[in-house]
Amino acid sequence: MVKAGEGDGSLYVPHLSADNVDIRNPLQLLKERIVGNLVYQQKASVVALKRGIESNLVANDPLDFGCTQADSMSQTTQRLQSPLVLQSAWARKFIPGSKLCIQPDADENKRENSPRERTGIWGPLLPGLTDDLAIACLIRVPRIEHKKLHLVCKRWHHLLSEDFFYSLRKSLGMAEEWLYVIKTNRAGRISLHAFDPIYQLWQPLPPVPGDFPEAMWFGCAVLSDCHLYIFGGVDMEGSKSIRHVIFYSARTNKWHRAPDMLQKRNLFRSCVINNCVYVSGGELEGNQMTRSAEVYDPSQKRWSFISEMSTAMVPLFSVVHNGTWFLKGNEIGSGNSMCEAYSPETDTWTLITNGMGNGWGNDCISLNGQLYALDCQDGCKFTVYDRATDSWKKFIDSKLHVGKFPALVAAAPVSLNGKLCIIRYNMSISLVDVSSPSKQVESHSHDLWENVARKGHCRSLVRKLWSTIAGRGCSDSCIVCCKVLEA
């Protein structure tokens, strides 16, 4: 038997003659020849690879270091490439003199995904129960524990991050209302605080995004019962009005951006009717008061102008009652008190000259078809508007006035779980049950009041004392608005 071209990379070709005829099984003989050819070809490729590296035959193309042989008959060149070298264009090129190595992963502590994560197949929400029964159990977990549910597993986190979970809670009457308080300090930094009336605990919330400027005299509104919008205002120097809009979602516990207002304004009033934000009046850039108004539709994510007010004024109070927006303020120039009403259905403004506007002098709220207004500084006395007599009359007095310190002044009344809620500047909270008309008796009015939060009461008295000694007449922070969100 003869080995043709030994060492030059050619195939192993046996020379048959009468002396070397193999009489073994043809299949076994064929198998041995194939294995022999493969082994010899691999050895030849390795030898050629070593020779190419040592001699550095191809300096221009680092990958072209295979062995070639010339056929004297056809004058064609054939390259033998090692099977260990990739020919793809995406393969890394070998540079002579460098070390062949594999770069380790940048994150050495990176955990390899489990087979379940790689395949996208998740287990049940609760072992032994179907997902429908598991969701029926999870939606009954108190809202204050939802942060813990996010940490159980990824599937629970995804479930609580979807609107489906909270929409189901709302449709089944399991959504919980929390009180949200927006405050600003002397530097204009905005902070948000949430109060759980069931467990009577204050909850930490994420800070306002840094791209929203430090401002004052801005507006607040609640859309879809779970989105708290902050818009407009003026910078702390009082020279530049803004029109930025952001909103906080009680379902995702995150801040989001929204389209800016059409005009930069501050010292305005806003309201929500049919899940749309209405903004009217205020001051534009250059200390110019305006009669313009605009509306924001969250379904279209767009602001649009509406009809202007009849007279430019500085709005002081506003309330929505029976689908109509009432504003009261001081007329520009004369300073006279005036009241206007806006109807979204007709897009018209109407001047109010009856007793409602004359007796309305404090923050007001519409609850159970009635208008209630604060009648004292600490929020312990209310008046109600009587439509039959077109006048405001005394409604309820707790006879438990907390004092006249600035920290004890009532910020604004809101509706919380069907009750009147009064939040004061020291973050103390009181509730008044006005659901039953039979209880509206002056002699038993103290039974309708409930103090659900006393946080900061004693501390505010000490702070007031030190502020008086230091000559400071105001506190470090101020409540801008109070809203109720559910989730």
C-alpha positions as CSV (number, residue, x, y, z in Angstrom):
1,M,0.0,0.0,0.0
2,V,1.2,3.5,-0.9
3,K,0.6,6.8,0.8
4,A,0.4,9.4,-2.0
5,G,1.3,12.9,-1.1
6,E,2.2,12.2,2.5
7,G,2.6,15.4,4.5
8,D,1.3,17.6,1.7
9,G,-2.4,17.5,2.9
10,S,-3.7,15.1,0.2
11,L,-6.0,12.3,0.9
12,Y,-5.0,8.8,1.9
13,V,-5.4,6.7,-1.3
14,P,-4.5,3.0,-1.2
15,H,-2.8,1.5,-4.2
16,L,-4.4,-1.8,-5.2
17,S,-2.4,-4.6,-6.7
18,A,-2.4,-8.3,-6.8
19,D,-0.1,-8.4,-3.8
20,N,-2.2,-6.3,-1.5
21,V,-5.8,-7.3,-2.3
22,D,-7.8,-7.4,0.9
23,I,-10.3,-10.2,1.1
24,R,-12.1,-8.9,4.2
25,N,-15.7,-7.8,4.5
26,P,-16.3,-5.0,2.0
27,L,-18.3,-2.9,4.5
28,Q,-15.7,-3.2,7.2
29,L,-13.0,-2.4,4.6
30,L,-15.0,0.7,3.5
31,K,-15.4,1.8,7.1
32,E,-11.7,1.5,7.9
33,R,-10.8,3.6,4.8
34,I,-13.2,6.4,5.7
35,V,-12.0,6.6,9.2
36,G,-8.4,6.5,8.1
37,N,-9.0,9.4,5.6
38,L,-10.7,11.5,8.2
39,V,-7.9,11.0,10.8
40,Y,-5.2,11.7,8.2
41,Q,-6.9,14.8,6.9
42,Q,-7.3,16.2,10.5
43,K,-3.6,15.6,11.2
44,A,-2.6,17.3,8.0
45,S,-4.7,20.3,8.8
46,V,-3.2,20.7,12.2
47,V,0.3,20.4,10.8
48,A,-0.5,23.0,8.1
49,L,-2.0,25.3,10.8
50,K,1.2,25.2,12.9
51,R,3.4,25.8,9.8
52,G,1.3,28.8,8.8
53,I,1.5,30.4,12.3
54,E,5.2,29.9,12.6
55,S,6.1,31.2,9.2
56,N,3.5,34.0,9.2
57,L,2.9,33.4,5.6
58,V,-0.1,35.7,5.3
59,A,0.5,39.1,6.9
60,N,-2.4,40.9,5.2
61,D,-5.0,38.4,6.1
62,P,-4.5,36.9,9.5
63,L,-6.9,34.1,8.8
64,D,-5.2,33.0,5.6
65,F,-2.6,30.8,7.1
66,G,-3.7,27.4,5.7
67,C,-1.6,25.1,3.6
68,T,-1.8,25.1,-0.1
69,Q,-0.7,22.6,-2.7
70,A,-0.2,23.1,-6.4
71,D,-1.5,20.6,-8.9
72,S,1.0,20.4,-11.7
73,M,-1.7,19.4,-14.1
74,S,-4.4,22.0,-13.4
75,Q,-2.3,24.7,-11.9
76,T,-5.1,25.4,-9.4
77,T,-4.6,26.1,-5.7
78,Q,-6.4,24.3,-3.0
79,R,-6.4,25.6,0.6
80,L,-6.7,23.2,3.6
81,Q,-8.4,25.1,6.5
82,S,-8.5,23.8,10.0
83,P,-12.0,22.8,11.1
84,L,-11.3,24.6,14.3
85,V,-11.1,28.0,12.6
86,L,-14.4,29.8,11.8
87,Q,-14.9,31.2,8.3
88,S,-17.8,33.5,9.3
89,A,-17.4,37.2,8.8
90,W,-18.6,37.7,12.4
91,A,-15.8,35.5,13.8
92,R,-12.9,37.3,15.6
93,K,-9.7,37.4,13.6
94,F,-6.5,36.0,15.0
95,I,-3.6,38.3,15.2
96,P,-0.2,36.7,15.2
97,G,1.6,37.3,18.5
98,S,-1.6,37.7,20.5
99,K,-3.1,35.2,22.9
100,L,-6.1,33.2,22.0
101,C,-8.6,33.7,24.9
102,I,-12.2,34.2,25.6
103,Q,-13.3,37.4,27.3
104,P,-15.2,36.6,30.5
105,D,-18.6,38.1,31.1
106,A,-18.5,41.6,32.6
107,D,-20.8,40.7,35.4
108,E,-19.3,37.8,37.3
109,N,-22.2,37.7,39.7
110,K,-24.8,37.4,36.9
111,R,-27.3,34.7,37.6
112,E,-28.1,32.3,34.9
113,N,-31.8,32.3,34.0
114,S,-33.7,29.3,35.1
115,P,-35.3,27.0,32.5
116,R,-38.7,28.4,33.4
117,E,-37.5,32.0,32.7
118,R,-35.8,31.0,29.4
119,T,-38.9,29.3,28.1
120,G,-41.3,32.0,29.4
121,I,-43.4,29.4,31.2
122,W,-44.5,30.6,34.6
123,G,-45.9,28.5,37.4
124,P,-49.3,29.2,39.1
125,L,-49.8,32.3,41.1
126,L,-50.7,30.2,44.1
127,P,-49.8,26.5,44.2
128,G,-52.8,24.3,44.1
129,L,-55.2,27.0,42.8
130,T,-56.1,28.2,39.4
131,D,-55.1,31.7,38.4
132,D,-58.7,32.9,38.7
133,L,-59.0,31.8,42.3
134,A,-55.5,33.2,43.1
135,I,-56.4,36.6,41.7
136,A,-59.6,36.5,43.7
137,C,-57.5,36.1,46.8
138,L,-54.8,38.7,45.9
139,I,-57.3,41.5,45.2
140,R,-58.5,41.2,48.8
141,V,-55.1,42.0,50.2
142,P,-55.1,45.4,51.9
143,R,-53.6,48.2,49.8
144,I,-50.9,48.9,52.4
145,E,-49.5,45.4,51.9
146,H,-49.1,45.7,48.1
147,K,-45.5,46.7,48.3
148,K,-44.7,43.4,49.9
149,L,-46.7,41.5,47.2
150,H,-44.3,43.0,44.6
151,L,-41.4,41.3,46.2
152,V,-42.8,37.8,46.3
153,C,-42.1,36.8,42.7
154,K,-41.9,38.2,39.2
155,R,-45.4,37.1,38.3
156,W,-46.9,38.8,41.3
157,H,-45.0,41.9,40.4
158,H,-46.3,41.9,36.8
159,L,-49.8,41.3,38.0
160,L,-49.8,44.2,40.4
161,S,-48.2,46.4,37.8
162,E,-51.1,46.0,35.3
163,D,-54.3,48.1,35.3
164,F,-56.3,44.8,35.2
165,F,-55.6,44.1,38.9
166,Y,-56.7,47.5,40.2
167,S,-59.6,47.8,37.7
168,L,-60.9,44.5,39.1
169,R,-60.6,45.8,42.6
170,K,-62.5,48.9,41.7
171,S,-65.3,47.0,39.9
172,L,-65.8,44.7,42.9
173,G,-65.8,47.6,45.3
174,M,-62.5,46.7,47.0
175,A,-60.5,49.8,46.0
176,E,-59.3,51.8,48.9
177,E,-59.2,55.6,49.1
178,W,-56.0,57.3,50.4
179,L,-55.5,61.0,51.2
180,Y,-52.6,62.6,49.3
181,V,-51.1,65.9,50.5
182,I,-48.9,68.1,48.3
183,K,-46.5,70.4,50.2
184,T,-43.8,72.9,49.2
185,N,-41.0,74.2,51.4
186,R,-39.3,77.6,51.3
187,A,-37.0,76.5,48.5
188,G,-40.0,75.5,46.3
189,R,-39.3,71.8,46.5
190,I,-42.5,69.7,46.1
191,S,-43.2,66.7,48.2
192,L,-46.0,64.2,48.2
193,H,-47.4,62.4,51.3
194,A,-50.1,59.6,51.4
195,F,-52.3,58.7,54.4
196,D,-54.1,55.4,54.8
197,P,-57.3,56.0,56.8
198,I,-57.8,52.4,57.6
199,Y,-54.5,51.7,59.4
200,Q,-54.0,55.5,60.1
201,L,-50.5,55.5,58.8
202,W,-48.5,57.8,56.5
203,Q,-46.9,56.2,53.6
204,P,-43.6,57.2,51.8
205,L,-43.9,58.1,48.2
206,P,-41.4,58.7,45.4
207,P,-40.1,62.2,45.0
208,V,-41.2,64.5,42.2
209,P,-39.0,64.1,39.1
210,G,-36.0,66.4,38.9
211,D,-37.0,67.8,35.5
212,F,-40.1,69.4,37.0
213,P,-39.0,72.9,38.1
214,E,-39.3,74.1,41.7
215,A,-42.5,76.1,41.6
216,M,-45.3,77.6,43.6
217,W,-48.9,78.6,42.8
218,F,-49.4,75.6,40.6
219,G,-52.6,73.6,40.1
220,C,-53.6,70.1,41.1
221,A,-56.3,67.7,39.8
222,V,-57.3,64.0,39.9
223,L,-58.3,62.1,36.8
224,S,-59.5,58.5,36.6
225,D,-59.6,58.4,40.4
226,C,-56.0,57.3,40.5
227,H,-53.9,60.0,38.6
228,L,-52.8,63.1,40.4
229,Y,-51.8,65.9,38.0
230,I,-49.6,68.9,38.8
231,F,-49.4,71.7,36.3
232,G,-48.5,75.3,35.8
233,G,-47.1,77.6,38.4
234,V,-44.3,80.1,38.7
235,D,-40.6,79.7,39.7
236,M,-39.4,80.6,43.1
237,E,-38.2,84.0,42.0
238,G,-41.7,84.9,40.8
239,S,-40.5,86.0,37.3
240,K,-41.1,83.0,35.1
241,S,-44.4,81.2,34.7
242,I,-44.3,77.6,33.6
243,R,-46.7,75.2,31.7
244,H,-45.2,71.8,32.5
245,V,-47.5,69.0,33.4
246,I,-46.7,65.8,35.4
247,F,-48.9,63.2,37.1
248,Y,-48.5,60.6,39.7
249,S,-50.2,57.2,39.3
250,A,-51.5,55.5,42.5
251,R,-51.5,52.2,40.7
252,T,-47.9,52.1,39.6
253,N,-46.5,54.4,42.4
254,K,-44.6,56.3,39.7
255,W,-44.5,59.8,38.1
256,H,-45.1,60.3,34.4
257,R,-45.0,63.2,32.0
258,A,-48.1,64.7,30.2
259,P,-48.5,67.3,27.5
260,D,-47.8,70.9,28.5
261,M,-50.5,73.5,28.8
262,L,-51.1,75.9,26.0
263,Q,-50.3,78.9,28.1
264,K,-47.9,79.6,30.9
265,R,-49.9,80.7,33.9
266,N,-50.0,80.8,37.7
267,L,-52.5,81.9,40.4
268,F,-55.2,80.2,38.5
269,R,-58.0,77.8,39.5
270,S,-58.8,74.3,38.1
271,C,-61.4,71.6,38.4
272,V,-62.4,68.2,37.0
273,I,-65.6,67.6,35.1
274,N,-66.3,64.4,33.1
275,N,-62.7,63.3,33.7
276,C,-61.3,66.4,32.0
277,V,-59.2,69.1,33.6
278,Y,-60.4,72.7,33.3
279,V,-58.1,75.7,33.9
280,S,-59.2,79.3,34.0
281,G,-57.8,82.7,34.8
282,G,-54.5,83.4,36.5
283,E,-51.5,85.4,35.7
284,L,-49.4,85.1,32.6
285,E,-45.8,86.2,32.1
286,G,-45.2,89.8,32.7
287,N,-47.8,90.1,35.5
288,Q,-50.6,90.2,33.0
289,M,-53.9,88.7,34.2
290,T,-55.9,86.7,31.7
291,R,-59.5,85.7,31.1
292,S,-58.5,82.7,29.0
293,A,-59.4,79.1,29.9
294,E,-58.4,75.7,28.6
295,V,-59.3,72.0,29.0
296,Y,-57.2,68.8,29.0
297,D,-58.7,65.6,27.7
298,P,-56.6,62.5,28.9
299,S,-58.2,60.2,26.3
300,Q,-56.8,62.4,23.5
301,K,-53.8,63.7,25.5
302,R,-54.4,67.2,24.2
303,W,-55.1,70.7,25.6
304,S,-57.6,73.0,23.9
305,F,-59.0,76.5,24.5
306,I,-62.5,77.1,25.7
307,S,-64.5,80.3,26.0
308,E,-63.0,83.1,28.1
309,M,-64.4,84.4,31.4
310,S,-66.5,87.6,31.1
311,T,-64.1,89.5,33.5
312,A,-60.5,89.1,34.4
313,M,-60.2,88.3,38.1
314,V,-57.9,86.7,40.6
315,P,-59.7,83.4,41.5
316,L,-59.8,82.6,45.2
317,F,-62.2,79.7,45.5
318,S,-63.7,77.2,43.1
319,V,-66.1,74.2,43.4
320,V,-67.9,71.8,41.0
321,H,-71.6,71.3,41.9
322,N,-74.1,69.5,39.8
323,G,-71.9,69.6,36.7
324,T,-71.3,73.3,36.9
325,W,-68.0,75.0,37.8
326,F,-68.3,78.0,40.2
327,L,-65.4,80.4,40.7
328,K,-65.2,83.3,43.1
329,G,-62.5,86.0,43.2
330,N,-61.6,89.6,43.1
331,E,-62.0,91.7,39.9
332,I,-58.9,93.1,38.4
333,G,-58.8,96.9,38.8
334,S,-61.7,97.5,41.1
335,G,-61.0,94.6,43.5
336,N,-64.7,93.9,43.9
337,S,-65.8,90.4,44.8
338,M,-67.4,88.5,41.9
339,C,-68.6,85.0,41.1
340,E,-68.9,83.2,37.7
341,A,-70.2,79.8,36.7
342,Y,-69.1,77.7,33.7
343,S,-71.2,75.1,31.9
344,P,-69.2,72.5,29.9
345,E,-72.2,71.5,27.9
346,T,-72.8,75.0,26.5
347,D,-69.2,76.3,26.9
348,T,-70.5,79.5,28.4
349,W,-69.8,81.6,31.5
350,T,-72.5,83.2,33.6
351,L,-72.2,85.9,36.2
352,I,-73.6,84.8,39.6
353,T,-75.3,87.6,41.6
354,N,-77.4,85.6,44.1
355,G,-76.8,84.7,47.7
356,M,-74.5,81.8,46.9
357,G,-71.8,84.1,45.7
358,N,-72.4,86.7,48.5
359,G,-72.1,84.3,51.4
360,W,-69.3,82.2,50.0
361,G,-66.0,83.2,51.7
362,N,-64.0,80.1,52.3
363,D,-63.0,76.8,50.7
364,C,-66.0,74.8,49.7
365,I,-66.8,71.1,48.8
366,S,-69.8,69.4,47.1
367,L,-70.8,66.2,48.9
368,N,-74.0,64.2,48.6
369,G,-75.7,66.9,46.6
370,Q,-74.9,69.6,49.2
371,L,-72.4,72.5,49.3
372,Y,-70.4,72.7,52.5
373,A,-68.0,75.6,53.3
374,L,-65.5,76.1,56.2
375,D,-66.7,78.6,58.7
376,C,-63.6,78.9,61.0
377,Q,-59.9,78.7,60.6
378,D,-59.2,75.4,62.2
379,G,-62.0,73.6,60.2
380,C,-64.2,72.7,63.2
381,K,-67.3,74.6,62.0
382,F,-69.2,74.3,58.7
383,T,-72.0,76.1,56.9
384,V,-74.2,74.6,54.2
385,Y,-75.9,76.3,51.2
386,D,-79.7,76.2,51.3
387,R,-81.0,76.4,47.8
388,A,-84.6,77.1,48.9
389,T,-83.6,80.3,50.7
390,D,-80.6,81.1,48.5
391,S,-78.4,81.6,51.5
392,W,-75.7,79.9,53.7
393,K,-76.7,78.7,57.1
394,K,-75.0,77.2,60.1
395,F,-74.7,73.5,59.7
396,I,-72.4,71.9,62.3
397,D,-70.0,72.9,65.0
398,S,-67.8,70.5,66.9
399,K,-67.3,72.9,69.7
400,L,-63.8,71.4,70.0
401,H,-61.7,74.1,68.4
402,V,-58.0,73.2,68.4
403,G,-56.6,76.7,68.4
404,K,-55.6,79.6,66.2
405,F,-51.9,78.8,65.5
406,P,-50.9,78.9,61.9
407,A,-50.0,75.2,62.1
408,L,-53.6,74.4,63.1
409,V,-55.3,76.2,60.2
410,A,-57.4,74.0,57.9
411,A,-55.9,73.6,54.5
412,A,-58.9,72.4,52.6
413,P,-61.9,70.0,52.9
414,V,-62.1,66.9,50.8
415,S,-64.4,63.8,50.6
416,L,-62.8,60.7,52.0
417,N,-64.9,57.5,52.1
418,G,-68.2,59.4,52.1
419,K,-67.2,61.7,54.9
420,L,-66.0,65.3,55.1
421,C,-62.2,65.3,55.7
422,I,-60.3,68.3,57.1
423,I,-56.5,68.3,56.8
424,R,-54.6,71.0,58.8
425,Y,-51.1,72.4,58.2
426,N,-49.7,70.2,61.0
427,M,-50.9,67.1,59.1
428,S,-53.7,66.4,61.7
429,I,-56.9,65.0,60.1
430,S,-60.5,65.0,61.2
431,L,-63.5,63.3,59.7
432,V,-67.2,64.5,59.8
433,D,-70.1,62.1,59.1
434,V,-72.7,64.0,57.1
435,S,-74.3,61.0,55.5
436,S,-77.5,61.1,57.7
437,P,-79.5,64.3,57.8
438,S,-81.1,63.3,61.1
439,K,-77.7,63.7,62.8
440,Q,-77.4,67.3,61.8
441,V,-78.4,68.5,65.2
442,E,-76.3,71.2,67.0
443,S,-76.5,69.5,70.4
444,H,-75.1,66.2,69.1
445,S,-72.7,67.5,66.5
446,H,-69.6,66.4,68.5
447,D,-70.6,62.8,68.0
448,L,-70.1,63.2,64.2
449,W,-66.5,64.2,64.5
450,E,-63.6,61.8,64.5
451,N,-59.8,62.5,64.7
452,V,-58.0,59.9,62.7
453,A,-54.5,61.4,62.6
454,R,-52.7,63.6,65.2
455,K,-49.3,63.4,63.7
456,G,-47.3,66.6,64.2
457,H,-49.7,68.2,66.7
458,C,-47.4,68.3,69.7
459,R,-44.4,68.8,67.5
460,S,-46.1,71.8,65.8
461,L,-46.7,73.5,69.1
462,V,-43.0,73.2,70.0
463,R,-42.0,74.4,66.5
464,K,-44.4,77.3,66.9
465,L,-42.7,78.3,70.2
466,W,-39.2,78.1,68.7
467,S,-40.4,80.0,65.6
468,T,-41.8,82.8,67.8
469,I,-38.5,83.0,69.8
470,A,-36.5,83.0,66.5
471,G,-38.8,85.6,65.0
472,R,-40.1,83.4,62.2
473,G,-43.8,83.8,61.5
474,C,-44.4,80.9,59.2
475,S,-43.5,77.2,59.0
476,D,-40.9,75.6,56.9
477,S,-43.4,73.9,54.6
478,C,-46.9,74.7,53.3
479,I,-49.8,72.5,52.1
480,V,-50.7,73.4,48.6
481,C,-53.6,71.0,48.0
482,C,-55.2,67.8,49.3
483,K,-56.6,65.1,47.0
484,V,-58.1,61.6,47.3
485,L,-56.9,58.8,45.1
486,E,-58.0,55.2,45.1
487,A,-56.4,51.9,44.0
